[in-house]
Amino acid sequence: MAENQLKTLEQKIDELIALCNDLNRENQALKSDSASWHSERQDLIDKNELARSKVAAMIDRLRTAE
């Protein structure tokens, strides 16, 4: 009986180890995705600011041309 319980416990521990490994891989993938999204967001913010400044410069030129 104790041998059976020990094998069951060992199997459950192995399953927990496998689950932890899977969760660690998933966590790393999510961290990588998050870093990628943050980088893309910053790029879009920078492009938006550049476009905004170009539009402001064009408006200023139009005002001085009047």
PQR file with spaces between the fields and no chain letter, atoms N, CA, C, O and H, PARSE charges and radii, in Angstrom:
ATOM       1  N    MET     1       0.828   -1.200    0.000 -0.4000 1.5000
ATOM       2  CA   MET     1       0.000    0.000    0.000 -0.0000 2.0000
ATOM       3  C    MET     1       0.872    1.265    0.000  0.5500 1.7000
ATOM       4  O    MET     1       0.614    2.190   -0.770 -0.5500 1.4000
ATOM       5  N    ALA     2       1.867    1.309    0.827 -0.4000 1.5000
ATOM       6  CA   ALA     2       2.736    2.475    0.907 -0.0000 2.0000
ATOM       7  C    ALA     2       3.490    2.659   -0.408  0.5500 1.7000
ATOM       8  O    ALA     2       3.731    3.786   -0.842 -0.5500 1.4000
ATOM       9  H    ALA     2       2.077    0.558    1.453  0.4000 1.0000
ATOM      10  N    GLU     3       3.859    1.543   -1.038 -0.4000 1.5000
ATOM      11  CA   GLU     3       4.557    1.605   -2.324 -0.0000 2.0000
ATOM      12  C    GLU     3       3.657    2.249   -3.379  0.5500 1.7000
ATOM      13  O    GLU     3       4.120    3.048   -4.194 -0.5500 1.4000
ATOM      14  H    GLU     3       3.663    0.628   -0.685  0.4000 1.0000
ATOM      15  N    ASN     4       2.379    1.901   -3.360 -0.4000 1.5000
ATOM      16  CA   ASN     4       1.402    2.474   -4.281 -0.0000 2.0000
ATOM      17  C    ASN     4       1.238    3.970   -4.054  0.5500 1.7000
ATOM      18  O    ASN     4       1.198    4.747   -5.009 -0.5500 1.4000
ATOM      19  H    ASN     4       2.002    1.253   -2.699  0.4000 1.0000
ATOM      20  N    GLN     5       1.143    4.368   -2.812 -0.4000 1.5000
ATOM      21  CA   GLN     5       0.997    5.787   -2.471 -0.0000 2.0000
ATOM      22  C    GLN     5       2.246    6.569   -2.875  0.5500 1.7000
ATOM      23  O    GLN     5       2.155    7.704   -3.341 -0.5500 1.4000
ATOM      24  H    GLN     5       1.175    3.737   -2.036  0.4000 1.0000
ATOM      25  N    LEU     6       3.400    5.955   -2.692 -0.4000 1.5000
ATOM      26  CA   LEU     6       4.655    6.604   -3.055 -0.0000 2.0000
ATOM      27  C    LEU     6       4.730    6.826   -4.572  0.5500 1.7000
ATOM      28  O    LEU     6       5.161    7.884   -5.032 -0.5500 1.4000
ATOM      29  H    LEU     6       3.474    5.032   -2.313  0.4000 1.0000
ATOM      30  N    LYS     7       4.310    5.826   -5.333 -0.4000 1.5000
ATOM      31  CA   LYS     7       4.299    5.965   -6.793 -0.0000 2.0000
ATOM      32  C    LYS     7       3.305    7.029   -7.234  0.5500 1.7000
ATOM      33  O    LYS     7       3.586    7.800   -8.152 -0.5500 1.4000
ATOM      34  H    LYS     7       3.960    4.967   -4.960  0.4000 1.0000
ATOM      35  N    THR     8       2.154    7.076   -6.591 -0.4000 1.5000
ATOM      36  CA   THR     8       1.146    8.092   -6.906 -0.0000 2.0000
ATOM      37  C    THR     8       1.688    9.484   -6.600  0.5500 1.7000
ATOM      38  O    THR     8       1.527   10.411   -7.394 -0.5500 1.4000
ATOM      39  H    THR     8       1.926    6.450   -5.846  0.4000 1.0000
ATOM      40  N    LEU     9       2.328    9.621   -5.451 -0.4000 1.5000
ATOM      41  CA   LEU     9       2.918   10.900   -5.066 -0.0000 2.0000
ATOM      42  C    LEU     9       4.020   11.299   -6.049  0.5500 1.7000
ATOM      43  O    LEU     9       4.103   12.462   -6.443 -0.5500 1.4000
ATOM      44  H    LEU     9       2.459    8.869   -4.806  0.4000 1.0000
ATOM      45  N    GLU    10       4.848   10.367   -6.439 -0.4000 1.5000
ATOM      46  CA   GLU    10       5.921   10.632   -7.389 -0.0000 2.0000
ATOM      47  C    GLU    10       5.344   11.097   -8.733  0.5500 1.7000
ATOM      48  O    GLU    10       5.864   12.021   -9.358 -0.5500 1.4000
ATOM      49  H    GLU    10       4.780    9.422   -6.118  0.4000 1.0000
ATOM      50  N    GLN    11       4.276   10.448   -9.157 -0.4000 1.5000
ATOM      51  CA   GLN    11       3.631   10.828  -10.425 -0.0000 2.0000
ATOM      52  C    GLN    11       3.063   12.240  -10.340  0.5500 1.7000
ATOM      53  O    GLN    11       3.192   13.023  -11.281 -0.5500 1.4000
ATOM      54  H    GLN    11       3.854    9.697   -8.649  0.4000 1.0000
ATOM      55  N    LYS    12       2.437   12.563   -9.214 -0.4000 1.5000
ATOM      56  CA   LYS    12       1.870   13.903   -9.043 -0.0000 2.0000
ATOM      57  C    LYS    12       2.975   14.959   -9.008  0.5500 1.7000
ATOM      58  O    LYS    12       2.812   16.052   -9.551 -0.5500 1.4000
ATOM      59  H    LYS    12       2.332   11.926   -8.449  0.4000 1.0000
ATOM      60  N    ILE    13       4.083   14.636   -8.376 -0.4000 1.5000
ATOM      61  CA   ILE    13       5.211   15.567   -8.328 -0.0000 2.0000
ATOM      62  C    ILE    13       5.766   15.784   -9.736  0.5500 1.7000
ATOM      63  O    ILE    13       6.077   16.913  -10.116 -0.5500 1.4000
ATOM      64  H    ILE    13       4.216   13.749   -7.935  0.4000 1.0000
ATOM      65  N    ASP    14       5.889   14.711  -10.502 -0.4000 1.5000
ATOM      66  CA   ASP    14       6.356   14.828  -11.887 -0.0000 2.0000
ATOM      67  C    ASP    14       5.406   15.697  -12.714  0.5500 1.7000
ATOM      68  O    ASP    14       5.848   16.500  -13.536 -0.5500 1.4000
ATOM      69  H    ASP    14       5.637   13.794  -10.193  0.4000 1.0000
ATOM      70  N    GLU    15       4.115   15.531  -12.494 -0.4000 1.5000
ATOM      71  CA   GLU    15       3.132   16.350  -13.203 -0.0000 2.0000
ATOM      72  C    GLU    15       3.261   17.815  -12.808  0.5500 1.7000
ATOM      73  O    GLU    15       3.157   18.700  -13.657 -0.5500 1.4000
ATOM      74  H    GLU    15       3.756   14.878  -11.826  0.4000 1.0000
ATOM      75  N    LEU    16       3.488   18.073  -11.521 -0.4000 1.5000
ATOM      76  CA   LEU    16       3.678   19.454  -11.063 -0.0000 2.0000
ATOM      77  C    LEU    16       4.936   20.076  -11.661  0.5500 1.7000
ATOM      78  O    LEU    16       4.930   21.246  -12.042 -0.5500 1.4000
ATOM      79  H    LEU    16       3.572   17.354  -10.831  0.4000 1.0000
ATOM      80  N    ILE    17       6.001   19.305  -11.742 -0.4000 1.5000
ATOM      81  CA   ILE    17       7.248   19.796  -12.343 -0.0000 2.0000
ATOM      82  C    ILE    17       7.019   20.133  -13.813  0.5500 1.7000
ATOM      83  O    ILE    17       7.479   21.167  -14.297 -0.5500 1.4000
ATOM      84  H    ILE    17       6.005   18.354  -11.432  0.4000 1.0000
ATOM      85  N    ALA    18       6.313   19.264  -14.514 -0.4000 1.5000
ATOM      86  CA   ALA    18       6.022   19.514  -15.932 -0.0000 2.0000
ATOM      87  C    ALA    18       5.147   20.761  -16.082  0.5500 1.7000
ATOM      88  O    ALA    18       5.368   21.571  -16.983 -0.5500 1.4000
ATOM      89  H    ALA    18       5.939   18.424  -14.121  0.4000 1.0000
ATOM      90  N    LEU    19       4.163   20.914  -15.206 -0.4000 1.5000
ATOM      91  CA   LEU    19       3.298   22.085  -15.247 -0.0000 2.0000
ATOM      92  C    LEU    19       4.101   23.359  -14.972  0.5500 1.7000
ATOM      93  O    LEU    19       3.903   24.372  -15.643 -0.5500 1.4000
ATOM      94  H    LEU    19       3.985   20.257  -14.474  0.4000 1.0000
ATOM      95  N    CYS    20       4.993   23.314  -14.001 -0.4000 1.5000
ATOM      96  CA   CYS    20       5.849   24.472  -13.703 -0.0000 2.0000
ATOM      97  C    CYS    20       6.722   24.824  -14.898  0.5500 1.7000
ATOM      98  O    CYS    20       6.885   26.000  -15.221 -0.5500 1.4000
ATOM      99  H    CYS    20       5.153   22.491  -13.456  0.4000 1.0000
ATOM     100  N    ASN    21       7.275   23.833  -15.545 -0.4000 1.5000
ATOM     101  CA   ASN    21       8.092   24.077  -16.741 -0.0000 2.0000
ATOM     102  C    ASN    21       7.265   24.727  -17.849  0.5500 1.7000
ATOM     103  O    ASN    21       7.714   25.672  -18.498 -0.5500 1.4000
ATOM     104  H    ASN    21       7.143   22.878  -15.283  0.4000 1.0000
ATOM     105  N    ASP    22       6.055   24.212  -18.058 -0.4000 1.5000
ATOM     106  CA   ASP    22       5.165   24.792  -19.072 -0.0000 2.0000
ATOM     107  C    ASP    22       4.824   26.241  -18.728  0.5500 1.7000
ATOM     108  O    ASP    22       4.839   27.111  -19.598 -0.5500 1.4000
ATOM     109  H    ASP    22       5.690   23.444  -17.532  0.4000 1.0000
ATOM     110  N    LEU    23       4.518   26.491  -17.462 -0.4000 1.5000
ATOM     111  CA   LEU    23       4.167   27.841  -17.038 -0.0000 2.0000
ATOM     112  C    LEU    23       5.358   28.792  -17.159  0.5500 1.7000
ATOM     113  O    LEU    23       5.182   29.957  -17.514 -0.5500 1.4000
ATOM     114  H    LEU    23       4.506   25.784  -16.755  0.4000 1.0000
ATOM     115  N    ASN    24       6.552   28.314  -16.871 -0.4000 1.5000
ATOM     116  CA   ASN    24       7.746   29.142  -17.030 -0.0000 2.0000
ATOM     117  C    ASN    24       7.964   29.513  -18.491  0.5500 1.7000
ATOM     118  O    ASN    24       8.288   30.661  -18.798 -0.5500 1.4000
ATOM     119  H    ASN    24       6.695   27.367  -16.583  0.4000 1.0000
ATOM     120  N    ARG    25       7.789   28.550  -19.396 -0.4000 1.5000
ATOM     121  CA   ARG    25       7.925   28.836  -20.833 -0.0000 2.0000
ATOM     122  C    ARG    25       6.867   29.845  -21.286  0.5500 1.7000
ATOM     123  O    ARG    25       7.162   30.783  -22.027 -0.5500 1.4000
ATOM     124  H    ARG    25       7.525   27.618  -19.147  0.4000 1.0000
ATOM     125  N    GLU    26       5.643   29.636  -20.832 -0.4000 1.5000
ATOM     126  CA   GLU    26       4.567   30.556  -21.199 -0.0000 2.0000
ATOM     127  C    GLU    26       4.840   31.953  -20.638  0.5500 1.7000
ATOM     128  O    GLU    26       4.606   32.949  -21.322 -0.5500 1.4000
ATOM     129  H    GLU    26       5.403   28.875  -20.230  0.4000 1.0000
ATOM     130  N    ASN    27       5.324   32.032  -19.420 -0.4000 1.5000
ATOM     131  CA   ASN    27       5.645   33.307  -18.797 -0.0000 2.0000
ATOM     132  C    ASN    27       6.725   34.042  -19.585  0.5500 1.7000
ATOM     133  O    ASN    27       6.620   35.247  -19.815 -0.5500 1.4000
ATOM     134  H    ASN    27       5.514   31.223  -18.864  0.4000 1.0000
ATOM     135  N    GLN    28       7.751   33.323  -19.994 -0.4000 1.5000
ATOM     136  CA   GLN    28       8.818   33.938  -20.790 -0.0000 2.0000
ATOM     137  C    GLN    28       8.288   34.449  -22.125  0.5500 1.7000
ATOM     138  O    GLN    28       8.668   35.528  -22.578 -0.5500 1.4000
ATOM     139  H    GLN    28       7.836   32.344  -19.807  0.4000 1.0000
ATOM     140  N    ALA    29       7.413   33.674  -22.749 -0.4000 1.5000
ATOM     141  CA   ALA    29       6.822   34.097  -24.018 -0.0000 2.0000
ATOM     142  C    ALA    29       5.978   35.352  -23.818  0.5500 1.7000
ATOM     143  O    ALA    29       6.021   36.264  -24.645 -0.5500 1.4000
ATOM     144  H    ALA    29       7.104   32.798  -22.381  0.4000 1.0000
ATOM     145  N    LEU    30       5.215   35.408  -22.736 -0.4000 1.5000
ATOM     146  CA   LEU    30       4.392   36.584  -22.458 -0.0000 2.0000
ATOM     147  C    LEU    30       5.255   37.810  -22.166  0.5500 1.7000
ATOM     148  O    LEU    30       4.922   38.918  -22.586 -0.5500 1.4000
ATOM     149  H    LEU    30       5.179   34.668  -22.064  0.4000 1.0000
ATOM     150  N    LYS    31       6.352   37.615  -21.453 -0.4000 1.5000
ATOM     151  CA   LYS    31       7.264   38.730  -21.187 -0.0000 2.0000
ATOM     152  C    LYS    31       7.872   39.250  -22.484  0.5500 1.7000
ATOM     153  O    LYS    31       8.014   40.457  -22.677 -0.5500 1.4000
ATOM     154  H    LYS    31       6.623   36.715  -21.112  0.4000 1.0000
ATOM     155  N    SER    32       8.223   38.332  -23.358 -0.4000 1.5000
ATOM     156  CA   SER    32       8.780   38.722  -24.648 -0.0000 2.0000
ATOM     157  C    SER    32       7.748   39.492  -25.470  0.5500 1.7000
ATOM     158  O    SER    32       8.064   40.522  -26.066 -0.5500 1.4000
ATOM     159  H    SER    32       8.107   37.351  -23.201  0.4000 1.0000
ATOM     160  N    ASP    33       6.513   38.987  -25.497 -0.4000 1.5000
ATOM     161  CA   ASP    33       5.433   39.675  -26.213 -0.0000 2.0000
ATOM     162  C    ASP    33       5.202   41.063  -25.631  0.5500 1.7000
ATOM     163  O    ASP    33       5.018   42.030  -26.370 -0.5500 1.4000
ATOM     164  H    ASP    33       6.257   38.151  -25.013  0.4000 1.0000
ATOM     165  N    SER    34       5.213   41.156  -24.314 -0.4000 1.5000
ATOM     166  CA   SER    34       4.987   42.431  -23.645 -0.0000 2.0000
ATOM     167  C    SER    34       6.074   43.435  -24.015  0.5500 1.7000
ATOM     168  O    SER    34       5.783   44.597  -24.297 -0.5500 1.4000
ATOM     169  H    SER    34       5.363   40.370  -23.714  0.4000 1.0000
ATOM     170  N    ALA    35       7.313   42.989  -24.012 -0.4000 1.5000
ATOM     171  CA   ALA    35       8.423   43.881  -24.388 -0.0000 2.0000
ATOM     172  C    ALA    35       8.265   44.333  -25.832  0.5500 1.7000
ATOM     173  O    ALA    35       8.524   45.492  -26.156 -0.5500 1.4000
ATOM     174  H    ALA    35       7.550   42.045  -23.782  0.4000 1.0000
ATOM     175  N    SER    36       7.846   43.429  -26.690 -0.4000 1.5000
ATOM     176  CA   SER    36       7.638   43.762  -28.094 -0.0000 2.0000
ATOM     177  C    SER    36       6.525   44.797  -28.249  0.5500 1.7000
ATOM     178  O    SER    36       6.661   45.752  -29.014 -0.5500 1.4000
ATOM     179  H    SER    36       7.636   42.488  -26.427  0.4000 1.0000
ATOM     180  N    TRP    37       5.426   44.605  -27.521 -0.4000 1.5000
ATOM     181  CA   TRP    37       4.311   45.551  -27.595 -0.0000 2.0000
ATOM     182  C    TRP    37       4.721   46.923  -27.072  0.5500 1.7000
ATOM     183  O    TRP    37       4.340   47.948  -27.637 -0.5500 1.4000
ATOM     184  H    TRP    37       5.315   43.829  -26.900  0.4000 1.0000
ATOM     185  N    HIS    38       5.498   46.937  -25.993 -0.4000 1.5000
ATOM     186  CA   HIS    38       5.955   48.217  -25.442 -0.0000 2.0000
ATOM     187  C    HIS    38       6.859   48.940  -26.438  0.5500 1.7000
ATOM     188  O    HIS    38       6.762   50.156  -26.605 -0.5500 1.4000
ATOM     189  H    HIS    38       5.808   46.104  -25.534  0.4000 1.0000
ATOM     190  N    SER    39       7.722   48.196  -27.087 -0.4000 1.5000
ATOM     191  CA   SER    39       8.611   48.779  -28.082 -0.0000 2.0000
ATOM     192  C    SER    39       7.807   49.330  -29.260  0.5500 1.7000
ATOM     193  O    SER    39       8.060   50.440  -29.729 -0.5500 1.4000
ATOM     194  H    SER    39       7.801   47.209  -26.951  0.4000 1.0000
ATOM     195  N    GLU    40       6.853   48.559  -29.725 -0.4000 1.5000
ATOM     196  CA   GLU    40       6.009   49.013  -30.837 -0.0000 2.0000
ATOM     197  C    GLU    40       5.209   50.249  -30.439  0.5500 1.7000
ATOM     198  O    GLU    40       5.058   51.179  -31.232 -0.5500 1.4000
ATOM     199  H    GLU    40       6.647   47.657  -29.344  0.4000 1.0000
ATOM     200  N    ARG    41       4.701   50.256  -29.219 -0.4000 1.5000
ATOM     201  CA   ARG    41       3.939   51.410  -28.728 -0.0000 2.0000
ATOM     202  C    ARG    41       4.817   52.654  -28.714  0.5500 1.7000
ATOM     203  O    ARG    41       4.387   53.726  -29.139 -0.5500 1.4000
ATOM     204  H    ARG    41       4.824   49.501  -28.576  0.4000 1.0000
ATOM     205  N    GLN    42       6.047   52.513  -28.227 -0.4000 1.5000
ATOM     206  CA   GLN    42       6.948   53.663  -28.194 -0.0000 2.0000
ATOM     207  C    GLN    42       7.265   54.163  -29.601  0.5500 1.7000
ATOM     208  O    GLN    42       7.328   55.370  -29.835 -0.5500 1.4000
ATOM     209  H    GLN    42       6.396   51.642  -27.882  0.4000 1.0000
ATOM     210  N    ASP    43       7.464   53.239  -30.532 -0.4000 1.5000
ATOM     211  CA   ASP    43       7.703   53.623  -31.928 -0.0000 2.0000
ATOM     212  C    ASP    43       6.514   54.410  -32.483  0.5500 1.7000
ATOM     213  O    ASP    43       6.696   55.414  -33.172 -0.5500 1.4000
ATOM     214  H    ASP    43       7.413   52.259  -30.342  0.4000 1.0000
ATOM     215  N    LEU    44       5.301   53.951  -32.182 -0.4000 1.5000
ATOM     216  CA   LEU    44       4.111   54.647  -32.672 -0.0000 2.0000
ATOM     217  C    LEU    44       3.968   56.026  -32.028  0.5500 1.7000
ATOM     218  O    LEU    44       3.565   56.984  -32.688 -0.5500 1.4000
ATOM     219  H    LEU    44       5.153   53.135  -31.623  0.4000 1.0000
ATOM     220  N    ILE    45       4.294   56.123  -30.752 -0.4000 1.5000
ATOM     221  CA   ILE    45       4.245   57.420  -30.069 -0.0000 2.0000
ATOM     222  C    ILE    45       5.245   58.375  -30.720  0.5500 1.7000
ATOM     223  O    ILE    45       4.928   59.540  -30.959 -0.5500 1.4000
ATOM     224  H    ILE    45       4.621   55.345  -30.216  0.4000 1.0000
ATOM     225  N    ASP    46       6.450   57.883  -31.006 -0.4000 1.5000
ATOM     226  CA   ASP    46       7.472   58.712  -31.641 -0.0000 2.0000
ATOM     227  C    ASP    46       7.031   59.165  -33.028  0.5500 1.7000
ATOM     228  O    ASP    46       7.201   60.332  -33.381 -0.5500 1.4000
ATOM     229  H    ASP    46       6.707   56.936  -30.812  0.4000 1.0000
ATOM     230  N    LYS    47       6.467   58.253  -33.816 -0.4000 1.5000
ATOM     231  CA   LYS    47       5.994   58.610  -35.161 -0.0000 2.0000
ATOM     232  C    LYS    47       4.852   59.619  -35.085  0.5500 1.7000
ATOM     233  O    LYS    47       4.782   60.544  -35.894 -0.5500 1.4000
ATOM     234  H    LYS    47       6.330   57.305  -33.530  0.4000 1.0000
ATOM     235  N    ASN    48       3.965   59.441  -34.121 -0.4000 1.5000
ATOM     236  CA   ASN    48       2.850   60.358  -33.939 -0.0000 2.0000
ATOM     237  C    ASN    48       3.362   61.754  -33.586  0.5500 1.7000
ATOM     238  O    ASN    48       2.866   62.749  -34.114 -0.5500 1.4000
ATOM     239  H    ASN    48       4.022   58.689  -33.464  0.4000 1.0000
ATOM     240  N    GLU    49       4.339   61.829  -32.710 -0.4000 1.5000
ATOM     241  CA   GLU    49       4.909   63.122  -32.331 -0.0000 2.0000
ATOM     242  C    GLU    49       5.601   63.783  -33.518  0.5500 1.7000
ATOM     243  O    GLU    49       5.486   64.994  -33.707 -0.5500 1.4000
ATOM     244  H    GLU    49       4.742   61.021  -32.281  0.4000 1.0000
ATOM     245  N    LEU    50       6.310   63.004  -34.312 -0.4000 1.5000
ATOM     246  CA   LEU    50       6.964   63.544  -35.511 -0.0000 2.0000
ATOM     247  C    LEU    50       5.924   64.088  -36.489  0.5500 1.7000
ATOM     248  O    LEU    50       6.088   65.183  -37.028 -0.5500 1.4000
ATOM     249  H    LEU    50       6.403   62.020  -34.159  0.4000 1.0000
ATOM     250  N    ALA    51       4.861   63.328  -36.716 -0.4000 1.5000
ATOM     251  CA   ALA    51       3.797   63.778  -37.617 -0.0000 2.0000
ATOM     252  C    ALA    51       3.143   65.043  -37.069  0.5500 1.7000
ATOM     253  O    ALA    51       2.836   65.961  -37.829 -0.5500 1.4000
ATOM     254  H    ALA    51       4.728   62.439  -36.278  0.4000 1.0000
ATOM     255  N    ARG    52       2.931   65.096  -35.770 -0.4000 1.5000
ATOM     256  CA   ARG    52       2.313   66.265  -35.142 -0.0000 2.0000
ATOM     257  C    ARG    52       3.185   67.509  -35.349  0.5500 1.7000
ATOM     258  O    ARG    52       2.675   68.586  -35.660 -0.5500 1.4000
ATOM     259  H    ARG    52       3.181   64.350  -35.153  0.4000 1.0000
ATOM     260  N    SER    53       4.490   67.356  -35.175 -0.4000 1.5000
ATOM     261  CA   SER    53       5.380   68.511  -35.335 -0.0000 2.0000
ATOM     262  C    SER    53       5.452   68.952  -36.800  0.5500 1.7000
ATOM     263  O    SER    53       5.541   70.146  -37.089 -0.5500 1.4000
ATOM     264  H    SER    53       4.905   66.482  -34.922  0.4000 1.0000
ATOM     265  N    LYS    54       5.412   67.983  -37.725 -0.4000 1.5000
ATOM     266  CA   LYS    54       5.407   68.336  -39.144 -0.0000 2.0000
ATOM     267  C    LYS    54       4.131   69.088  -39.514  0.5500 1.7000
ATOM     268  O    LYS    54       4.185   70.068  -40.258 -0.5500 1.4000
ATOM     269  H    LYS    54       5.340   67.013  -37.491  0.4000 1.0000
ATOM     270  N    VAL    55       3.001   68.643  -39.009 -0.4000 1.5000
ATOM     271  CA   VAL    55       1.726   69.316  -39.285 -0.0000 2.0000
ATOM     272  C    VAL    55       1.748   70.717  -38.683  0.5500 1.7000
ATOM     273  O    VAL    55       1.293   71.669  -39.317 -0.5500 1.4000
ATOM     274  H    VAL    55       2.958   67.847  -38.405  0.4000 1.0000
ATOM     275  N    ALA    56       2.273   70.851  -37.470 -0.4000 1.5000
ATOM     276  CA   ALA    56       2.359   72.174  -36.834 -0.0000 2.0000
ATOM     277  C    ALA    56       3.252   73.104  -37.666  0.5500 1.7000
ATOM     278  O    ALA    56       2.940   74.283  -37.827 -0.5500 1.4000
ATOM     279  H    ALA    56       2.643   70.078  -36.956  0.4000 1.0000
ATOM     280  N    ALA    57       4.352   72.578  -38.188 -0.4000 1.5000
ATOM     281  CA   ALA    57       5.249   73.392  -39.017 -0.0000 2.0000
ATOM     282  C    ALA    57       4.550   73.812  -40.306  0.5500 1.7000
ATOM     283  O    ALA    57       4.716   74.948  -40.751 -0.5500 1.4000
ATOM     284  H    ALA    57       4.606   71.620  -38.057  0.4000 1.0000
ATOM     285  N    MET    58       3.780   72.925  -40.907 -0.4000 1.5000
ATOM     286  CA   MET    58       3.046   73.269  -42.124 -0.0000 2.0000
ATOM     287  C    MET    58       1.999   74.344  -41.840  0.5500 1.7000
ATOM     288  O    MET    58       1.816   75.261  -42.640 -0.5500 1.4000
ATOM     289  H    MET    58       3.645   72.003  -40.546  0.4000 1.0000
ATOM     290  N    ILE    59       1.330   74.235  -40.729 -0.4000 1.5000
ATOM     291  CA   ILE    59       0.320   75.231  -40.360 -0.0000 2.0000
ATOM     292  C    ILE    59       0.989   76.586  -40.168  0.5500 1.7000
ATOM     293  O    ILE    59       0.473   77.609  -40.617 -0.5500 1.4000
ATOM     294  H    ILE    59       1.479   73.490  -40.079  0.4000 1.0000
ATOM     295  N    ASP    60       2.138   76.589  -39.499 -0.4000 1.5000
ATOM     296  CA   ASP    60       2.870   77.848  -39.302 -0.0000 2.0000
ATOM     297  C    ASP    60       3.273   78.463  -40.650  0.5500 1.7000
ATOM     298  O    ASP    60       3.148   79.673  -40.843 -0.5500 1.4000
ATOM     299  H    ASP    60       2.557   75.758  -39.134  0.4000 1.0000
ATOM     300  N    ARG    61       3.749   77.639  -41.567 -0.4000 1.5000
ATOM     301  CA   ARG    61       4.128   78.147  -42.892 -0.0000 2.0000
ATOM     302  C    ARG    61       2.922   78.708  -43.634  0.5500 1.7000
ATOM     303  O    ARG    61       3.026   79.736  -44.303 -0.5500 1.4000
ATOM     304  H    ARG    61       3.850   76.657  -41.410  0.4000 1.0000
ATOM     305  N    LEU    62       1.777   78.037  -43.520 -0.4000 1.5000
ATOM     306  CA   LEU    62       0.563   78.523  -44.165 -0.0000 2.0000
ATOM     307  C    LEU    62       0.129   79.855  -43.558  0.5500 1.7000
ATOM     308  O    LEU    62      -0.310   80.753  -44.278 -0.5500 1.4000
ATOM     309  H    LEU    62       1.692   77.202  -42.977  0.4000 1.0000
ATOM     310  N    ARG    63       0.249   79.984  -42.255 -0.4000 1.5000
ATOM     311  CA   ARG    63      -0.134   81.234  -41.595 -0.0000 2.0000
ATOM     312  C    ARG    63       0.773   82.378  -42.029  0.5500 1.7000
ATOM     313  O    ARG    63       0.308   83.498  -42.239 -0.5500 1.4000
ATOM     314  H    ARG    63       0.606   79.255  -41.671  0.4000 1.0000
ATOM     315  N    THR    64       2.060   82.101  -42.162 -0.4000 1.5000
ATOM     316  CA   THR    64       2.972   83.177  -42.572 -0.0000 2.0000
ATOM     317  C    THR    64       2.819   83.516  -44.053  0.5500 1.7000
ATOM     318  O    THR    64       3.189   84.612  -44.474 -0.5500 1.4000
ATOM     319  H    THR    64       2.438   81.191  -41.991  0.4000 1.0000
ATOM     320  N    ALA    65       2.291   82.612  -44.832 -0.4000 1.5000
ATOM     321  CA   ALA    65       2.091   82.850  -46.255 -0.0000 2.0000
ATOM     322  C    ALA    65       0.870   83.721  -46.512  0.5500 1.7000
ATOM     323  O    ALA    65       0.737   84.302  -47.589 -0.5500 1.4000
ATOM     324  H    ALA    65       1.990   81.721  -44.491  0.4000 1.0000
ATOM     325  N    GLU    66      -0.017   83.814  -45.539 -0.4000 1.5000
ATOM     326  CA   GLU    66      -1.251   84.588  -45.733 -0.0000 2.0000
ATOM     327  C    GLU    66      -1.012   86.029  -45.772  0.5500 1.7000
ATOM     328  O    GLU    66      -1.952   86.807  -45.930 -0.5500 1.4000
ATOM     329  H    GLU    66       0.091   83.341  -44.664  0.4000 1.0000
